[in-house]
Amino acid sequence: MSNRHCLLAAGIFGALGILMGAFGAHALDPLLAALDVPEGDFARRGEILEIGSRYQIYHAVALLGLAALMDRRSNAWLSRAALLWVAGTVLFSGSLYGIVFAGINALGAITPLGGLTLIAGWVLAGLAAVNGDGRNEDGI
């Protein structure tokens, strides 16, 4: 994954993360009521939405930092870390959004896989410091 792709993912994740947070604060309850979700589930679904958007924003910011680092010191470890963060965010936050909006509680089985993918990305980002050659993609 290139630094340009990291920036693109960061922009998309950041914008959607803020959008989801704002939606949760201002429009989730009326939507859930319109979907005939039991009122007792509103608070829990709001918490789930907040967790998904929070982790999405965390990784949008992390991708911004990684893109800046890749611009100066690109290597395979950083590229793989970025790819895992993108995949992990889609799996983690996406599964939580599916629970909130579609009521598909079975998606909760995917959430830990997303979390593990995010963790693996952080491990690879750390390994870049140990195993990276410090050169950019042109070998300079």
Summary of the structure (lengths in Angstrom):
residues: 140
radius of gyration: 17.3
end to end distance: 18.6
largest distance: 59.9
contacts: 442
relative contact order: 0.15
helix: 85%
strand: 0%
